[in-house]
Amino acid sequence: MPIIVSGEAMGNVFWSDSAMMMEGRYPSILAVGDSWFWYPFPGGSLINQLGELVETKEHVIFALGENGAEVVDYVAGKHSKLIRKALKLHGPSLSAAFISGGGNDFAGVNDLRPMLNINCSTAKTPDDCFRPGTDDRTLEWLMRKTAENYEILIGQIMAATGPDVPIVLHNYDYALPTGKGVFGKESTWLRMALDDANVPLALQAGCVRLVIDKLTAELVKLTQIDPTRILLVDSRGCLEPNQWANEIHPKPAGFKKIAVTRWQPVLQSLSLAG
């Protein structure tokens, strides 16, 4: 049985290279991600569920990133050196790479609020709530910036790995702006920004859907860099409202549902899962 080190390893998923070294194991899948790969609470994150799926093919996952990571952190921020180091050490022997990013680029009152109009109380549609144009801190600006950083990371992975190694992206699900945070505390992710902008309650979920749909459109464009190698797991519309633990994280059963119903078919098509 693999050693389980709290916060560092669980089964075939490692968040620490030292924990991997202790067990004498080497990664076959590199997972670069945010809290959907790092969520520390009971039941774990999406990556725990993916670990179970790929374990049937004897794969080992090494996760880099952290809770709250933005895509820029992977290529020009605090995780960029570790990611480049991991790609240099393990790239030639990897069977796949997974990327989870973009959610924290908009999910936060300091990120979402500047993209909204000053007062959205008279808005009729979610589009009406967002500042128009492509200037700094608009939604279009955010999507462009996120896509550019994704493209840099994808390029680094493609350069460091074999020509047939797949890169799997995902787009989360339609998060619910309930105001619910961790342990029942008030969240500062979505609802707070929407309320501050006086977005009508009836439009708030639609605003989040709009952002997720725009992120998805950017990810689809990225798959066109190499459609045979870059794949998108579309998990929109997977979860029921009662399967969310808080505004932006599913419950353990929710993560499992996304893994089994949306990720597993893709992983099976790549011979990464049984």
SEDREN-462258 format. One record per atom (N, C-alpha, C): atom name; z, x, y negated. Coordinates in steps of 0.2 Angstrom, whole numbers, padded with zeros to 4 digits. Atoms other than C-alpha are relative to their C-alpha. Layout:
! SEDREN-462258
CA Z X Y $
...
! end
This chain:
! SEDREN-462258
N 0000 0004 0006 $
CA 0000 0000 0000 $
C 0000 0004 -0006 $
N 0000 -0003 0007 $
CA -0004 0006 -0018 $
C 0007 0000 -0003 $
N -0006 0000 0004 $
CA 0011 0011 -0028 $
C -0002 -0004 -0006 $
N 0000 0004 0006 $
CA 0014 -0001 -0042 $
C 0004 0002 -0006 $
N -0003 -0002 0006 $
CA 0019 0006 -0059 $
C 0000 -0005 -0005 $
N 0000 0005 0006 $
CA 0024 -0007 -0072 $
C -0003 0003 -0006 $
N 0003 -0002 0006 $
CA 0012 -0006 -0086 $
C -0005 0005 0001 $
N 0004 -0006 -0001 $
CA 0002 0008 -0078 $
C -0005 -0001 0006 $
N 0004 0001 -0006 $
CA -0005 0002 -0061 $
C 0002 -0007 0003 $
N -0002 0006 -0004 $
CA -0006 -0014 -0051 $
C -0006 0000 0005 $
N 0006 0001 -0005 $
CA -0016 -0014 -0034 $
C -0005 0006 -0001 $
N 0006 -0004 0002 $
CA -0033 -0006 -0038 $
C -0002 0001 -0007 $
N 0001 -0001 0008 $
CA -0031 -0007 -0057 $
C 0004 0004 -0003 $
N -0004 -0005 0003 $
CA -0025 0007 -0067 $
C -0001 0000 -0007 $
N 0000 -0001 0007 $
CA -0021 0008 -0085 $
C 0002 0007 -0003 $
N -0003 -0007 0001 $
CA -0015 0026 -0084 $
C -0004 0005 0004 $
N 0004 -0005 -0005 $
CA -0025 0041 -0078 $
C 0006 0004 0004 $
N -0005 -0003 -0004 $
CA -0008 0049 -0073 $
C 0002 -0004 0006 $
N -0002 0004 -0006 $
CA -0004 0034 -0062 $
C -0006 0001 0005 $
N 0005 -0002 -0005 $
CA -0021 0037 -0054 $
C 0000 0006 0003 $
N -0001 -0007 -0002 $
CA -0018 0055 -0052 $
C 0005 0000 0005 $
N -0006 0001 -0005 $
CA -0001 0051 -0043 $
C -0002 -0002 0006 $
N 0002 0003 -0007 $
CA -0010 0041 -0030 $
C -0007 0004 0003 $
N 0006 -0003 -0002 $
CA -0025 0053 -0029 $
C -0006 -0004 0001 $
N 0005 0004 0000 $
CA -0037 0040 -0033 $
C -0005 0001 -0006 $
N 0005 -0001 0005 $
CA -0053 0040 -0044 $
C -0004 -0007 -0001 $
N 0003 0007 0001 $
CA -0061 0025 -0053 $
C -0008 0000 0002 $
N 0008 0001 -0001 $
CA -0078 0018 -0048 $
C -0002 -0005 -0005 $
N 0002 0004 0005 $
CA -0077 0005 -0062 $
C 0004 0001 -0006 $
N -0004 -0001 0006 $
CA -0072 0008 -0080 $
C 0000 -0006 -0004 $
N 0000 0007 0004 $
CA -0066 -0007 -0090 $
C 0003 0002 -0007 $
N -0002 -0001 0007 $
CA -0065 -0005 -0109 $
C 0001 -0007 -0003 $
N -0002 0007 0002 $
CA -0056 -0019 -0116 $
C 0006 -0001 -0005 $
N -0006 0003 0005 $
CA -0043 -0029 -0127 $
C 0005 -0003 0005 $
N -0006 0003 -0004 $
CA -0029 -0040 -0121 $
C -0003 -0004 0006 $
N 0003 0004 -0006 $
CA -0041 -0050 -0109 $
C 0000 0005 0006 $
N 0000 -0005 -0005 $
CA -0040 -0033 -0099 $
C 0007 0003 0000 $
N -0007 -0004 0001 $
CA -0022 -0028 -0105 $
C 0006 -0005 0000 $
N -0005 0005 0001 $
CA -0012 -0044 -0106 $
C 0006 0001 0005 $
N -0005 -0002 -0004 $
CA 0005 -0039 -0100 $
C 0005 -0005 0003 $
N -0005 0005 -0002 $
CA 0014 -0055 -0096 $
C -0001 -0002 0008 $
N 0001 0002 -0007 $
CA 0017 -0062 -0078 $
C -0007 -0004 0001 $
N 0006 0003 -0002 $
CA 0001 -0066 -0069 $
C -0006 0005 -0003 $
N 0005 -0005 0002 $
CA -0008 -0052 -0079 $
C -0006 -0003 -0004 $
N 0006 0001 0004 $
CA -0025 -0052 -0087 $
C -0006 -0002 0004 $
N 0007 0001 -0004 $
CA -0043 -0055 -0082 $
C -0001 0005 0004 $
N 0002 -0005 -0004 $
CA -0044 -0038 -0076 $
C 0004 0000 0007 $
N -0003 0001 -0006 $
CA -0031 -0041 -0063 $
C -0003 -0004 0005 $
N 0004 0004 -0004 $
CA -0041 -0055 -0056 $
C -0007 0003 0002 $
N 0006 -0003 -0002 $
CA -0057 -0045 -0056 $
C 0002 0006 0005 $
N -0002 -0005 -0005 $
CA -0048 -0031 -0047 $
C 0001 -0003 0007 $
N -0001 0003 -0006 $
CA -0044 -0043 -0033 $
C -0007 -0001 0003 $
N 0007 0001 -0002 $
CA -0063 -0047 -0032 $
C -0003 0006 0002 $
N 0003 -0006 -0002 $
CA -0069 -0029 -0032 $
C 0003 0004 0005 $
N -0004 -0004 -0005 $
CA -0056 -0023 -0020 $
C -0003 -0001 0007 $
N 0004 0001 -0006 $
CA -0066 -0031 -0006 $
C -0005 0005 0001 $
N 0006 -0006 -0001 $
CA -0079 -0017 -0009 $
C 0004 0007 -0001 $
N -0004 -0006 0001 $
CA -0065 -0004 -0011 $
C -0001 0003 -0007 $
N 0001 -0002 0007 $
CA -0068 -0002 -0030 $
C 0007 0001 -0003 $
N -0006 -0002 0004 $
CA -0055 0006 -0041 $
C -0002 -0001 -0008 $
N 0001 0001 0007 $
CA -0054 0000 -0059 $
C 0005 0004 -0005 $
N -0004 -0003 0005 $
CA -0048 0011 -0074 $
C -0001 -0003 -0006 $
N 0000 0004 0007 $
CA -0044 0001 -0090 $
C 0002 0005 -0005 $
N -0002 -0004 0006 $
CA -0045 0009 -0107 $
C 0000 -0005 -0006 $
N -0001 0005 0005 $
CA -0041 0000 -0123 $
C 0007 -0001 -0002 $
N -0007 0002 0001 $
CA -0026 -0010 -0128 $
C 0000 -0007 -0002 $
N 0000 0007 0003 $
CA -0020 -0027 -0133 $
C -0001 0001 -0008 $
N 0002 0000 0007 $
CA -0027 -0031 -0150 $
C -0006 0005 -0002 $
N 0005 -0005 0002 $
CA -0041 -0018 -0149 $
C -0006 -0004 -0003 $
N 0007 0002 0002 $
CA -0057 -0021 -0159 $
C -0005 0004 0002 $
N 0005 -0004 -0003 $
CA -0074 -0015 -0154 $
C -0001 0007 -0004 $
N 0000 -0006 0004 $
CA -0074 -0002 -0168 $
C 0005 0005 0003 $
N -0005 -0005 -0003 $
CA -0059 0006 -0159 $
C -0003 0004 0006 $
N 0003 -0003 -0006 $
CA -0069 0010 -0144 $
C -0005 0006 -0002 $
N 0005 -0005 0001 $
CA -0082 0020 -0153 $
C 0001 0005 -0006 $
N -0001 -0004 0005 $
CA -0075 0027 -0169 $
C 0008 0000 -0002 $
N -0007 0000 0001 $
CA -0056 0023 -0168 $
C 0004 0003 0005 $
N -0005 -0004 -0004 $
CA -0041 0028 -0158 $
C -0001 0000 0007 $
N 0001 0000 -0007 $
CA -0048 0024 -0141 $
C -0007 0004 0001 $
N 0007 -0003 -0001 $
CA -0065 0033 -0144 $
C 0000 0007 0004 $
N -0001 -0006 -0004 $
CA -0059 0050 -0138 $
C 0001 -0001 0007 $
N -0002 0001 -0007 $
CA -0051 0044 -0122 $
C -0006 -0003 0004 $
N 0006 0003 -0004 $
CA -0067 0033 -0118 $
C -0005 0006 0001 $
N 0005 -0005 -0001 $
CA -0078 0048 -0121 $
C 0002 0005 0006 $
N -0002 -0004 -0005 $
CA -0067 0059 -0110 $
C 0000 -0003 0007 $
N 0000 0003 -0007 $
CA -0066 0046 -0096 $
C -0008 0000 0002 $
N 0007 0000 -0002 $
CA -0085 0045 -0097 $
C -0003 0006 0002 $
N 0002 -0006 -0002 $
CA -0087 0063 -0096 $
C 0002 0002 0007 $
N -0003 -0002 -0007 $
CA -0075 0065 -0081 $
C -0003 -0005 0006 $
N 0001 0005 -0006 $
CA -0080 0049 -0071 $
C -0007 -0003 -0001 $
N 0007 0004 0001 $
CA -0097 0043 -0078 $
C -0005 0001 0006 $
N 0005 -0001 -0005 $
CA -0108 0051 -0065 $
C 0002 -0003 0007 $
N -0002 0003 -0006 $
CA -0098 0043 -0051 $
C 0002 -0007 0000 $
N -0002 0007 0001 $
CA -0095 0026 -0058 $
C -0006 -0005 0003 $
N 0005 0006 -0003 $
CA -0103 0010 -0050 $
C -0001 -0005 -0005 $
N 0001 0005 0005 $
CA -0101 -0001 -0065 $
C 0005 0001 -0006 $
N -0004 0000 0005 $
CA -0093 -0003 -0082 $
C 0001 -0007 -0003 $
N -0001 0007 0002 $
CA -0085 -0019 -0089 $
C 0002 0001 -0008 $
N -0002 0000 0007 $
CA -0083 -0022 -0108 $
C 0003 -0007 -0002 $
N -0003 0006 0003 $
CA -0071 -0035 -0116 $
C 0001 0002 -0008 $
N -0001 -0001 0007 $
CA -0072 -0035 -0135 $
C -0003 -0005 -0005 $
N 0002 0004 0005 $
CA -0075 -0044 -0151 $
C 0004 -0006 -0002 $
N -0005 0005 0002 $
CA -0061 -0057 -0150 $
C 0004 0002 -0005 $
N -0005 -0002 0005 $
CA -0049 -0047 -0160 $
C -0003 0001 -0007 $
N 0003 -0001 0006 $
CA -0062 -0044 -0173 $
C 0000 -0006 -0005 $
N 0000 0006 0004 $
CA -0061 -0062 -0179 $
C 0007 -0004 0001 $
N -0006 0003 -0001 $
CA -0044 -0068 -0171 $
C 0006 0003 -0003 $
N -0006 -0003 0004 $
CA -0031 -0064 -0184 $
C -0001 -0003 -0007 $
N 0000 0003 0006 $
CA -0027 -0072 -0200 $
C -0003 0005 -0005 $
N 0003 -0005 0004 $
CA -0032 -0056 -0209 $
C -0008 0001 0001 $
N 0007 -0001 -0002 $
CA -0049 -0056 -0200 $
C -0004 -0007 -0002 $
N 0003 0007 0001 $
CA -0053 -0075 -0200 $
C 0000 -0003 -0007 $
N 0000 0003 0007 $
CA -0047 -0080 -0217 $
C -0005 0002 -0005 $
N 0004 -0002 0005 $
CA -0058 -0069 -0228 $
C -0007 -0003 0002 $
N 0007 0003 -0001 $
CA -0074 -0077 -0219 $
C 0000 -0007 -0001 $
N -0001 0007 0001 $
CA -0068 -0095 -0223 $
C -0001 -0001 -0008 $
N 0001 0002 0007 $
CA -0072 -0103 -0240 $
C 0008 -0001 -0003 $
N -0007 0000 0003 $
CA -0057 -0104 -0252 $
C 0003 -0007 0002 $
N -0003 0007 -0002 $
CA -0055 -0123 -0249 $
C -0005 -0004 0003 $
N 0005 0004 -0004 $
CA -0064 -0132 -0235 $
C 0002 -0007 0001 $
N -0003 0007 -0001 $
CA -0055 -0149 -0237 $
C -0006 -0005 0000 $
N 0006 0005 0001 $
CA -0072 -0157 -0241 $
C -0005 0001 0005 $
N 0006 -0002 -0005 $
CA -0082 -0149 -0227 $
C -0001 -0005 0005 $
N 0002 0005 -0005 $
CA -0091 -0160 -0215 $
C -0002 0003 0007 $
N 0002 -0004 -0006 $
CA -0097 -0147 -0202 $
C 0004 0007 0000 $
N -0003 -0006 -0001 $
CA -0089 -0131 -0195 $
C -0004 0005 -0005 $
N 0004 -0005 0004 $
CA -0104 -0121 -0204 $
C 0002 -0001 -0007 $
N -0002 0000 0007 $
CA -0098 -0128 -0221 $
C 0006 0004 -0001 $
N -0007 -0004 0001 $
CA -0081 -0119 -0218 $
C -0001 0007 -0002 $
N 0000 -0007 0000 $
CA -0088 -0102 -0218 $
C -0004 0002 -0006 $
N 0004 -0003 0006 $
CA -0094 -0091 -0233 $
C -0007 0001 0002 $
N 0007 -0001 -0001 $
CA -0113 -0090 -0234 $
C -0001 0007 -0001 $
N 0003 -0007 0001 $
CA -0123 -0074 -0234 $
C 0002 0005 0005 $
N -0002 -0006 -0005 $
CA -0121 -0057 -0226 $
C 0004 0005 -0003 $
N -0004 -0004 0003 $
CA -0110 -0049 -0238 $
C 0007 0002 0004 $
N -0006 -0002 -0004 $
CA -0094 -0040 -0233 $
C 0005 -0005 0001 $
N -0005 0004 -0002 $
CA -0081 -0050 -0224 $
C -0003 -0007 0001 $
N 0002 0007 -0002 $
CA -0093 -0065 -0220 $
C -0001 0000 0007 $
N 0001 0000 -0007 $
CA -0096 -0071 -0203 $
C -0006 0004 0003 $
N 0006 -0004 -0002 $
CA -0114 -0064 -0202 $
C 0001 0008 0000 $
N -0002 -0007 0001 $
CA -0107 -0047 -0208 $
C 0004 0002 0006 $
N -0004 -0001 -0006 $
CA -0094 -0048 -0194 $
C -0004 0001 0007 $
N 0004 0000 -0006 $
CA -0107 -0052 -0181 $
C -0004 0007 0001 $
N 0004 -0006 0000 $
CA -0118 -0038 -0186 $
C 0004 0007 0001 $
N -0004 -0006 -0001 $
CA -0104 -0025 -0187 $
C 0002 0000 0008 $
N -0002 0000 -0007 $
CA -0098 -0030 -0169 $
C -0005 0002 0004 $
N 0006 -0002 -0004 $
CA -0115 -0029 -0162 $
C -0002 0007 0000 $
N 0002 -0007 0001 $
CA -0118 -0012 -0169 $
C 0005 0004 0004 $
N -0005 -0004 -0003 $
CA -0102 -0005 -0162 $
C -0001 -0001 0008 $
N 0002 0001 -0007 $
CA -0106 -0013 -0145 $
C -0006 0004 0002 $
N 0006 -0004 -0002 $
CA -0123 -0005 -0145 $
C 0002 0007 0001 $
N -0002 -0007 -0001 $
CA -0115 0012 -0148 $
C 0004 0001 0006 $
N -0004 -0001 -0006 $
CA -0103 0010 -0134 $
C -0004 -0001 0006 $
N 0005 0001 -0006 $
CA -0117 0003 -0122 $
C -0004 0007 0001 $
N 0004 -0007 0000 $
CA -0127 0019 -0127 $
C 0004 0005 0003 $
N -0004 -0005 -0002 $
CA -0113 0030 -0123 $
C 0001 0000 0008 $
N -0001 0001 -0007 $
CA -0110 0022 -0106 $
C -0007 0002 0004 $
N 0007 -0001 -0003 $
CA -0129 0022 -0102 $
C -0001 0008 0001 $
N 0002 -0007 0000 $
CA -0130 0041 -0106 $
C 0004 0004 0005 $
N -0005 -0004 -0005 $
CA -0115 0046 -0095 $
C 0000 -0002 0007 $
N 0000 0003 -0007 $
CA -0119 0035 -0080 $
C -0007 0001 0003 $
N 0007 0000 -0003 $
CA -0133 0034 -0067 $
C -0004 -0005 -0003 $
N 0004 0005 0003 $
CA -0148 0024 -0071 $
C 0000 -0007 0002 $
N 0000 0007 -0002 $
CA -0144 0009 -0061 $
C 0007 -0003 0000 $
N -0007 0003 0001 $
CA -0126 0007 -0066 $
C 0001 -0005 -0004 $
N 0000 0006 0004 $
CA -0123 -0010 -0072 $
C 0006 0000 -0005 $
N -0005 0001 0005 $
CA -0113 -0014 -0088 $
C 0000 -0008 -0001 $
N -0002 0007 0000 $
CA -0105 -0031 -0088 $
C 0004 -0002 -0006 $
N -0003 0003 0006 $
CA -0101 -0040 -0105 $
C 0003 -0007 0002 $
N -0002 0007 -0001 $
CA -0092 -0056 -0107 $
C 0002 -0003 -0007 $
N 0000 0003 0007 $
CA -0089 -0069 -0121 $
C 0006 -0004 -0001 $
N -0007 0004 0000 $
CA -0071 -0076 -0118 $
C -0002 -0008 0002 $
N 0001 0007 0000 $
CA -0070 -0095 -0119 $
C 0001 -0003 -0007 $
N -0002 0003 0007 $
CA -0068 -0108 -0133 $
C 0007 -0001 -0001 $
N -0007 0000 0002 $
CA -0051 -0104 -0139 $
C 0002 -0006 -0004 $
N -0003 0006 0003 $
CA -0040 -0118 -0145 $
C 0005 0002 -0006 $
N -0004 -0002 0006 $
CA -0033 -0116 -0163 $
C 0006 -0005 0000 $
N -0006 0004 -0001 $
CA -0016 -0124 -0158 $
C 0006 0002 -0004 $
N -0006 -0002 0004 $
CA -0005 -0113 -0168 $
C 0005 0003 0005 $
N -0005 -0002 -0005 $
CA 0004 -0108 -0152 $
C -0001 0008 0002 $
N 0000 -0007 -0001 $
CA 0008 -0090 -0150 $
C 0004 0002 0007 $
N -0004 -0003 -0006 $
CA 0017 -0079 -0137 $
C 0007 -0003 0000 $
N -0007 0003 -0001 $
CA 0033 -0087 -0130 $
C 0002 -0005 -0005 $
N -0001 0006 0004 $
CA 0030 -0102 -0140 $
C 0001 0001 -0008 $
N 0000 -0002 0007 $
CA 0031 -0093 -0157 $
C -0006 -0002 -0004 $
N 0006 0001 0004 $
CA 0019 -0097 -0171 $
C -0005 0005 0000 $
N 0005 -0005 -0001 $
CA 0003 -0088 -0169 $
C -0003 0001 -0007 $
N 0004 -0002 0006 $
CA -0006 -0078 -0183 $
C -0007 0001 0002 $
N 0007 -0002 -0002 $
CA -0023 -0078 -0174 $
C -0005 -0005 -0003 $
N 0005 0005 0002 $
CA -0032 -0094 -0178 $
C 0002 -0006 -0005 $
N -0002 0006 0004 $
CA -0023 -0110 -0184 $
C 0002 0002 -0007 $
N -0003 -0002 0006 $
CA -0014 -0101 -0198 $
C -0006 0001 -0005 $
N 0006 -0001 0004 $
CA -0031 -0095 -0206 $
C -0003 -0006 -0002 $
N 0004 0006 0001 $
CA -0039 -0112 -0204 $
C 0004 -0005 -0004 $
N -0005 0004 0004 $
CA -0024 -0121 -0211 $
C 0000 0002 -0008 $
N 0000 -0003 0007 $
CA -0024 -0109 -0226 $
C -0006 -0002 -0004 $
N 0007 0002 0004 $
CA -0042 -0113 -0230 $
C -0001 -0008 0000 $
N 0000 0007 0000 $
CA -0038 -0132 -0228 $
C -0006 -0003 0004 $
N 0006 0003 -0005 $
CA -0051 -0134 -0214 $
C 0003 -0006 0003 $
N -0003 0006 -0003 $
CA -0049 -0152 -0208 $
C 0001 0001 0007 $
N -0002 -0001 -0007 $
CA -0041 -0153 -0191 $
C -0005 -0002 0004 $
N 0006 0002 -0004 $
CA -0056 -0162 -0184 $
C -0005 0006 0001 $
N 0005 -0006 0000 $
CA -0066 -0146 -0188 $
C 0002 0006 0003 $
N -0002 -0007 -0001 $
CA -0055 -0132 -0183 $
C -0002 0002 0007 $
N 0002 -0003 -0007 $
CA -0059 -0131 -0164 $
C -0008 0001 -0001 $
N 0007 -0002 0001 $
CA -0078 -0132 -0170 $
C -0001 0006 -0003 $
N 0000 -0007 0003 $
CA -0075 -0117 -0181 $
C 0000 0005 0005 $
N -0001 -0005 -0006 $
CA -0069 -0107 -0166 $
C -0006 0000 0004 $
N 0005 0000 -0004 $
CA -0083 -0113 -0156 $
C -0006 0003 -0003 $
N 0006 -0003 0004 $
CA -0096 -0108 -0169 $
C 0001 0008 0000 $
N -0001 -0007 -0001 $
CA -0089 -0090 -0169 $
C -0001 0002 0007 $
N 0001 -0002 -0007 $
CA -0089 -0089 -0150 $
C -0007 0000 0001 $
N 0007 0000 -0001 $
CA -0107 -0095 -0150 $
C -0004 0005 -0003 $
N 0003 -0005 0004 $
CA -0112 -0083 -0163 $
C 0001 0007 0004 $
N -0001 -0006 -0004 $
CA -0104 -0069 -0153 $
C -0004 0000 0006 $
N 0004 0001 -0007 $
CA -0113 -0075 -0137 $
C -0007 0002 -0002 $
N 0007 -0001 0002 $
CA -0129 -0074 -0146 $
C -0002 0007 -0001 $
N 0000 -0007 0001 $
CA -0126 -0056 -0151 $
C 0000 0004 0006 $
N -0001 -0004 -0007 $
CA -0121 -0051 -0133 $
C -0007 -0001 0004 $
N 0006 0002 -0003 $
CA -0137 -0060 -0127 $
C -0005 0005 -0002 $
N 0005 -0004 0002 $
CA -0147 -0049 -0138 $
C 0001 0007 0002 $
N -0002 -0007 -0003 $
CA -0138 -0033 -0132 $
C -0003 0000 0007 $
N 0003 0000 -0007 $
CA -0143 -0038 -0114 $
C -0007 0002 0000 $
N 0007 -0001 0000 $
CA -0161 -0036 -0119 $
C -0002 0008 -0001 $
N 0001 -0007 0000 $
CA -0158 -0017 -0121 $
C -0003 0002 0006 $
N 0002 -0001 -0006 $
CA -0160 -0017 -0103 $
C 0002 -0005 0005 $
N -0002 0006 -0004 $
CA -0160 -0034 -0094 $
C 0002 0001 0007 $
N -0001 -0002 -0007 $
CA -0159 -0026 -0077 $
C 0007 0003 0001 $
N -0007 -0004 -0001 $
CA -0143 -0016 -0081 $
C 0005 -0003 -0004 $
N -0005 0003 0004 $
CA -0134 -0025 -0095 $
C 0000 -0008 0001 $
N -0001 0007 -0001 $
CA -0127 -0042 -0090 $
C 0006 -0003 -0004 $
N -0005 0004 0003 $
CA -0117 -0056 -0098 $
C 0003 -0005 0004 $
N -0004 0005 -0003 $
CA -0104 -0066 -0090 $
C 0002 -0006 -0005 $
N -0001 0006 0005 $
CA -0104 -0083 -0100 $
C 0005 -0004 0003 $
N -0006 0004 -0002 $
CA -0087 -0091 -0098 $
C 0002 -0005 -0005 $
N -0001 0006 0005 $
CA -0089 -0104 -0112 $
C 0001 -0006 0004 $
N -0001 0007 -0003 $
CA -0082 -0121 -0107 $
C 0003 0000 0007 $
N -0003 0000 -0007 $
CA -0073 -0115 -0091 $
C 0006 -0003 0000 $
N -0007 0002 0000 $
CA -0055 -0119 -0096 $
C 0001 -0007 -0003 $
N -0002 0007 0002 $
CA -0047 -0136 -0098 $
C 0006 0002 -0005 $
N -0006 -0001 0005 $
CA -0034 -0137 -0113 $
C 0006 0003 0003 $
N -0007 -0001 -0002 $
CA -0019 -0136 -0102 $
C 0000 0007 0004 $
N 0001 -0007 -0004 $
CA -0026 -0119 -0094 $
C 0001 0006 -0005 $
N -0002 -0005 0004 $
CA -0022 -0110 -0110 $
C 0007 0002 -0001 $
N -0007 -0002 0001 $
CA -0006 -0100 -0112 $
C 0002 -0001 -0008 $
N -0001 0000 0007 $
CA -0008 -0099 -0131 $
C -0007 0000 -0003 $
N 0006 0001 0003 $
CA -0021 -0099 -0144 $
C -0006 0004 0003 $
N 0006 -0004 -0002 $
CA -0032 -0085 -0137 $
C 0001 0003 0007 $
N -0001 -0002 -0007 $
CA -0025 -0081 -0119 $
C 0001 -0006 0005 $
N -0001 0005 -0006 $
CA -0027 -0092 -0103 $
C 0006 0002 0003 $
N -0005 -0001 -0005 $
CA -0013 -0094 -0091 $
C -0003 0003 0006 $
N 0003 -0004 -0006 $
CA -0014 -0084 -0075 $
C -0005 -0004 0004 $
N 0005 0004 -0004 $
CA -0023 -0099 -0066 $
C -0006 0000 -0004 $
N 0006 0000 0004 $
CA -0035 -0099 -0081 $
C -0004 0006 0001 $
N 0003 -0006 -0001 $
CA -0039 -0081 -0079 $
C -0003 0000 0007 $
N 0003 0000 -0007 $
CA -0042 -0083 -0061 $
C -0006 -0005 0001 $
N 0006 0005 0000 $
CA -0053 -0098 -0064 $
C -0006 0003 -0003 $
N 0006 -0003 0003 $
CA -0064 -0088 -0075 $
C -0003 0006 0004 $
N 0002 -0006 -0005 $
CA -0064 -0073 -0063 $
C -0004 -0003 0006 $
N 0003 0003 -0006 $
CA -0069 -0084 -0048 $
C -0006 -0004 -0001 $
N 0006 0004 0001 $
CA -0081 -0096 -0056 $
C -0006 0003 -0004 $
N 0005 -0003 0005 $
CA -0090 -0085 -0069 $
C -0001 0007 0002 $
N 0002 -0007 -0002 $
CA -0088 -0067 -0064 $
C -0002 0001 0007 $
N 0001 -0002 -0006 $
CA -0088 -0067 -0046 $
C -0008 -0001 0002 $
N 0007 0000 -0002 $
CA -0106 -0073 -0044 $
C -0004 0006 -0003 $
N 0004 -0005 0003 $
CA -0112 -0060 -0056 $
C 0002 0007 0004 $
N -0002 -0006 -0003 $
CA -0102 -0046 -0047 $
C -0003 0000 0007 $
N 0003 0000 -0007 $
CA -0108 -0052 -0030 $
C -0008 0001 0000 $
N 0007 -0002 0000 $
CA -0126 -0051 -0036 $
C -0001 0008 -0001 $
N 0000 -0007 0000 $
CA -0122 -0033 -0040 $
C 0003 0004 0005 $
N -0003 -0003 -0006 $
CA -0114 -0030 -0023 $
C 0007 0004 -0002 $
N -0007 -0003 0002 $
CA -0097 -0026 -0032 $
C 0005 -0004 0002 $
N -0005 0005 -0003 $
CA -0088 -0041 -0024 $
C -0003 -0003 0006 $
N 0002 0003 -0006 $
CA -0088 -0049 -0008 $
C -0001 -0008 -0001 $
! end
